[in-house]
């Protein structure tokens, strides 16, 4: 069973449009869920009804005592943004590994070659990273990277600005240069659903300033990126995220990962780590 720090969070478990009428099954933190859709949506686990929220087009639940509301994403409520849910992708890796991979700019030229990065532009320039105590989030700011195809709407290589925002251990947002509006950000969210310590589903969703591209093309572009990441994630060892400082050697480019791991340790969150129970570090 997951520890209190993991239980006391909101988790996205499905896109509302994908939940069938009647009764269906789901899973979260090693616990089997029963989802019933009729006039409303109810979720049961181990004989009790779970608190739920419907936000950003998704169903959220908690197995513990989560904050009153799901983490806020103000951009999601802006009326001129495209809402682009990109499906649910199963990954045989710790959900924390997926969040950490999302933060990693150093792999762009090697995993997403000629899309998010390319040689010889492999250097991760200095950026700022901090744990913001007032909102209990991790932020990485002033991130930049030269990208051949930063977005579907990009006309060519551009120097892309990034801001990363980790709102919960399993929820991360990326604000990036918007090719269609110089004074605004595109927002890409990754809602991770840990099924078991070493297995999860990822729910990517985008809130974009783009009124031209077809939804199918936008979704396809994002899924190509994520499926390239999945190959790396599923071959990474250990499967779970090490929290011991000497388990993996960081570089200057890993400032966001270092802050993220420190934040997890401060919270006492061990589910999906090599400090947790049901360790699957093979």
RAHUCOR-V948719 format. One record per residue. N is the residue number from 1. RES is the residue in one small letter. SS is DSSP state (alpha for helix, beta for strand, coil for the rest). PHI is phi in degrees with one decimal (NA if undefined). PSI is psi as a letter, one per 40 degrees, with the letter a starting at -180 (none if undefined). Layout:
{{N	RES	SS	PHI	PSI} {N	RES	SS	PHI	PSI}}
This chain:
{{1	x	coil	NA	i} {2	x	coil	-67.7	i} {3	x	coil	-77.9	i} {4	x	alpha	-57.0	d} {5	x	alpha	-61.5	d} {6	x	alpha	-81.7	d} {7	x	alpha	-65.9	d} {8	x	coil	-85.1	f} {9	x	coil	-138.1	i} {10	x	coil	-86.6	h} {11	x	beta	-127.4	h} {12	x	beta	-76.3	h} {13	x	beta	-119.0	e} {14	x	beta	-175.0	i} {15	x	beta	-72.0	h} {16	x	alpha	-57.9	d} {17	x	alpha	-69.0	e} {18	x	alpha	-97.3	e} {19	x	coil	-83.8	h} {20	x	coil	-75.5	i} {21	x	coil	-67.0	i} {22	x	beta	87.8	a} {23	x	beta	-106.7	h} {24	x	beta	-141.6	i} {25	x	beta	-111.7	i} {26	x	beta	-150.1	a} {27	x	beta	-151.9	i} {28	x	beta	-153.7	h} {29	x	coil	53.4	f} {30	x	coil	79.2	e} {31	x	beta	-112.4	h} {32	x	beta	-77.8	h} {33	x	beta	-113.8	i} {34	x	beta	-113.3	h} {35	x	beta	-106.7	h} {36	x	beta	-118.2	h} {37	x	beta	-115.7	h} {38	x	coil	-136.0	b} {39	x	coil	-69.1	d} {40	x	coil	-134.3	a} {41	x	beta	-124.7	h} {42	x	beta	-123.5	i} {43	x	beta	-126.6	h} {44	x	beta	-117.6	i} {45	x	beta	-149.5	h} {46	x	coil	52.9	f} {47	x	coil	80.8	e} {48	x	beta	-132.3	i} {49	x	beta	-80.1	h} {50	x	coil	-97.1	i} {51	x	coil	-61.2	i} {52	x	beta	-133.9	i} {53	x	beta	-139.6	i} {54	x	beta	-115.3	h} {55	x	beta	-147.0	i} {56	x	coil	59.4	f} {57	x	coil	81.3	e} {58	x	beta	-126.8	i} {59	x	beta	-95.8	h} {60	x	beta	-117.0	i} {61	x	beta	-138.5	i} {62	x	coil	-137.1	i} {63	x	coil	-97.4	e} {64	x	coil	-131.7	b} {65	x	coil	-112.2	g} {66	x	coil	-78.8	i} {67	x	coil	-56.7	i} {68	x	coil	-55.5	d} {69	x	coil	-133.7	i} {70	x	coil	-61.6	i} {71	x	coil	-52.2	h} {72	x	coil	-74.2	h} {73	x	coil	-130.1	g} {74	x	alpha	-56.5	d} {75	x	alpha	-62.4	d} {76	x	alpha	-63.8	d} {77	x	alpha	-97.2	e} {78	x	coil	-76.5	h} {79	x	coil	-66.6	d} {80	x	coil	-93.9	e} {81	x	coil	-88.8	i} {82	x	beta	-80.1	h} {83	x	beta	-94.8	h} {84	x	beta	-128.5	g} {85	x	beta	-74.6	h} {86	x	beta	-114.9	f} {87	x	beta	84.3	a} {88	x	beta	-119.9	h} {89	x	beta	-119.2	h} {90	x	beta	-78.9	h} {91	x	beta	-136.4	h} {92	x	coil	-88.7	g} {93	x	coil	-161.8	i} {94	x	coil	-61.6	h} {95	x	alpha	-59.2	d} {96	x	alpha	-69.3	d} {97	x	alpha	-61.9	d} {98	x	alpha	-66.9	d} {99	x	alpha	-61.1	d} {100	x	alpha	-62.8	d} {101	x	alpha	-62.2	d} {102	x	alpha	-60.4	d} {103	x	alpha	-81.1	e} {104	x	coil	-86.7	h} {105	x	coil	-82.9	d} {106	x	coil	-64.2	d} {107	x	coil	-86.4	e} {108	x	alpha	-52.2	d} {109	x	alpha	-68.0	d} {110	x	alpha	-100.0	d} {111	x	alpha	-100.6	d} {112	x	coil	-112.6	f} {113	x	beta	-59.3	h} {114	x	coil	66.7	e} {115	x	coil	-120.3	c} {116	x	coil	-95.4	e} {117	x	beta	-170.0	i} {118	x	beta	-163.3	i} {119	x	coil	-79.8	i} {120	x	coil	-93.1	e} {121	x	beta	-86.2	g} {122	x	coil	-108.3	e} {123	x	coil	-77.2	h} {124	x	coil	-91.9	h} {125	x	coil	-69.8	i} {126	x	coil	-56.3	h} {127	x	coil	-138.6	i} {128	x	beta	-102.5	i} {129	x	beta	-142.4	h} {130	x	beta	-154.2	i} {131	x	beta	-92.7	h} {132	x	beta	-87.7	h} {133	x	coil	-66.3	d} {134	x	coil	-67.8	d} {135	x	coil	-117.6	e} {136	x	coil	55.7	f} {137	x	beta	-136.5	i} {138	x	beta	-104.5	h} {139	x	beta	-125.0	h} {140	x	beta	-118.5	h} {141	x	beta	-125.5	i} {142	x	beta	59.4	f} {143	x	beta	-89.2	h} {144	x	beta	-138.2	i} {145	x	beta	-157.9	h} {146	x	beta	-78.7	h} {147	x	beta	-126.7	h} {148	x	coil	-63.7	d} {149	x	coil	-145.1	g} {150	x	coil	-64.5	d} {151	x	coil	-152.5	i} {152	x	coil	-58.8	d} {153	x	coil	-84.0	e} {154	x	coil	-71.4	h} {155	x	coil	-85.1	e} {156	x	coil	179.4	a} {157	x	coil	-63.8	h} {158	x	beta	-139.6	i} {159	x	beta	-82.5	h} {160	x	beta	-97.5	h} {161	x	beta	-94.0	h} {162	x	beta	-126.1	i} {163	x	beta	-131.5	h} {164	x	beta	-106.5	h} {165	x	beta	-136.7	h} {166	x	beta	-99.4	h} {167	x	beta	-93.9	d} {168	x	beta	-140.8	i} {169	x	coil	-55.3	d} {170	x	coil	-119.9	e} {171	x	beta	-135.9	h} {172	x	beta	-137.5	i} {173	x	beta	-123.2	i} {174	x	beta	-123.4	h} {175	x	beta	-103.2	h} {176	x	beta	-137.6	i} {177	x	beta	-47.7	h} {178	x	coil	-99.0	h} {179	x	coil	-62.9	d} {180	x	coil	-94.0	e} {181	x	coil	-153.3	h} {182	x	coil	-65.3	d} {183	x	coil	-100.0	e} {184	x	coil	-136.5	i} {185	x	beta	-111.9	i} {186	x	beta	-77.5	i} {187	x	beta	-124.1	h} {188	x	beta	-118.2	h} {189	x	beta	-111.7	i} {190	x	beta	-127.7	h} {191	x	beta	-100.3	h} {192	x	beta	-101.6	h} {193	x	beta	-109.1	h} {194	x	beta	-72.8	h} {195	x	beta	-80.3	d} {196	x	beta	-143.5	i} {197	x	coil	-54.9	d} {198	x	coil	-114.4	f} {199	x	beta	-151.6	h} {200	x	beta	-154.5	i} {201	x	beta	-122.3	h} {202	x	beta	-108.4	h} {203	x	beta	-117.3	g} {204	x	beta	-83.4	h} {205	x	beta	-143.8	i} {206	x	beta	-121.4	i} {207	x	beta	-122.1	h} {208	x	beta	-117.1	i} {209	x	coil	-98.1	g} {210	x	coil	-163.5	h} {211	x	coil	-105.9	e} {212	x	coil	-110.9	d} {213	x	coil	-70.9	i} {214	x	coil	-73.4	i} {215	x	alpha	-57.1	d} {216	x	alpha	-60.9	d} {217	x	alpha	-71.9	d} {218	x	alpha	-62.6	d} {219	x	alpha	-65.1	d} {220	x	alpha	-60.8	d} {221	x	alpha	-60.1	d} {222	x	alpha	-68.7	d} {223	x	alpha	-68.8	d} {224	x	alpha	-58.8	d} {225	x	alpha	-60.0	d} {226	x	alpha	-70.4	d} {227	x	alpha	-68.6	d} {228	x	alpha	-64.0	d} {229	x	alpha	-66.6	d} {230	x	alpha	-60.6	d} {231	x	alpha	-57.5	d} {232	x	alpha	-68.3	d} {233	x	alpha	-60.7	d} {234	x	alpha	-76.7	e} {235	x	coil	-105.9	e} {236	x	coil	-78.4	h} {237	x	coil	-130.7	h} {238	x	coil	-70.1	i} {239	x	coil	-62.3	d} {240	x	coil	-86.3	i} {241	x	beta	-84.5	h} {242	x	coil	-72.6	h} {243	x	coil	-106.1	e} {244	x	coil	-69.6	h} {245	x	coil	-56.5	d} {246	x	coil	-95.3	e} {247	x	coil	-68.6	d} {248	x	coil	-137.6	i} {249	x	coil	-90.3	h} {250	x	coil	-82.9	i} {251	x	coil	-119.3	i} {252	x	alpha	-59.1	d} {253	x	alpha	-70.2	e} {254	x	alpha	-95.7	f} {255	x	alpha	-57.7	d} {256	x	alpha	-68.5	d} {257	x	alpha	-64.3	d} {258	x	alpha	-61.9	d} {259	x	alpha	-64.7	d} {260	x	alpha	-61.4	d} {261	x	alpha	-64.7	d} {262	x	alpha	-63.0	d} {263	x	alpha	-62.0	d} {264	x	alpha	-61.2	d} {265	x	alpha	-65.1	d} {266	x	alpha	-61.0	d} {267	x	alpha	-76.1	e} {268	x	coil	77.0	f} {269	x	coil	-86.5	h} {270	x	coil	-122.1	e} {271	x	coil	-65.2	h} {272	x	coil	87.5	e} {273	x	beta	-117.2	i} {274	x	coil	-78.0	e} {275	x	coil	-97.6	e} {276	x	coil	-86.8	a} {277	x	coil	-82.5	i} {278	x	coil	50.8	f} {279	x	coil	-65.9	h} {280	x	coil	-125.3	g} {281	x	coil	-98.8	e} {282	x	coil	-67.9	none}}
